[in-house]
């Protein structure tokens, strides 16, 4: 089975063609909604597709005018309109865009700016202290510092928009007429750094444009949709989805933060969003908690069984019978795509049972990012779907169960790692990108991810354990907020490891269900639940050692656990 074209989509060579096409096609439609809040006064500003292009051209013209043509501009800050026009002004003018994580520590930020050879930084005002320090230390080659808001001592986007407008009025069209080479590096993207040194991925506009075309061809994104930009734009999944939404004529809104998910879904009547599993799971758990409070858990579960049975006969009554549940999320939510980490199949199944089409995709920063995805024609619980229509995927070095490393070939595969030729040669061979992920393909051609090669736990007897598989099951325990399964060095047998788990418990659930328990009592409660779970695993997969904590696991900003850092912490605490 392969991903065949389902929806009409036009393929473009570069991002400039995509944005110009959308500006023409969706001219007066709203591209972005900006929320302005002063104390209790809230107002909303709608930015049309026509204005978006004008703003990009104004900003780009001003950037050219201050000597940034052909240079590199780093962008750092939360998801907001100024981030969007900064990134797009770079791409539409052939300037290399360097998106950076706003949560980087000072040393990492400075190091990223040095490594990327950025000439300018466009920053959020909340980061001004770090920027002042970077300016003062003068270790980078940054000549221009531009703030997303107006603050003293710095150029602002607003100033540049005004300057660019005047230059355009005088007939300065150098930026507007810029020719794009879609095959050269256009985005320099630092990976989330779950390993010690983050790699800088070089992506071209062809990489991104080809992936947007593949996504548009199979996913049901409509011009009438309202999207909420939860995924951080500095992550390739976030920025590619941003441009995909623009390619489809969608209205995009910005969230106020994770705590306000429910409020924002209601406020903007969100119909579609792309998120990492932790976010999708948080929304689902919120719904189920509300249902439990109302004492309707059994009623809803029975209704789910009935509606799923009727679906087999093409009778879909989900959105009617679960109207009350969906109203709590704004009433319009119809489509969710999740990726970036493995999602719990039970939660995806639950969302689909409520009438919210919830699909899983798979990809990496190095593949711009999506290489496989489900769509409403191709769905199977636990699968990440089939290859995108312009990608080839193979499983190599298979074991006896057909599990091996996933490799991919296609127009979305990166140019390489910046200034890391040896590392590039390790993962790019004859046009194939070796992902380092392990998985298998079933008889129907659907892809299943079993885990990361580097996370694989191999026991002395040769048995292999995928920690992600066990974590999914452990995380279903009500008391568990999150978990990490790992091999603890075995003091009695140096050649072997003891299968272990670190559990972060949910403080609210503990308080609600167990009251004021001591740490020792809480440990015993969790250990009993793990022992019960062990009964459902083969003996070699039994958890033998438990750590309990209320402190969140160390993560990247895309919510992936930094396993190596967690392991260091665990071993240090054990000494």
Helices and strands as residue ranges (DSSP letters): H 15-25, E 30-38, E 41-48, H 49-65, E 72-76, H 81-92, E 96-100, H 106-116, E 120-123, G 125-127, H 128-137, E 144-147, E 155-156, H 157-169, E 185-190, E 200-204, H 205-218, E 226-228, H 236-247, E 251-253, G 258-260, H 261-268, E 272-275, H 277-293, H 297-311, H 318-321, H 323-327, E 335-338, H 345-353, E 357-364, G 365-367, E 369-373, E 386-387, E 391-396, E 404-410, E 416-417, H 421-427, E 428-429, E 432-441, E 447-452, G 453-455, E 457-458, E 464-465, H 467-474, E 480-489, E 497-505, H 507-514, H 519-534, G 539-541, E 545-549, H 563-574
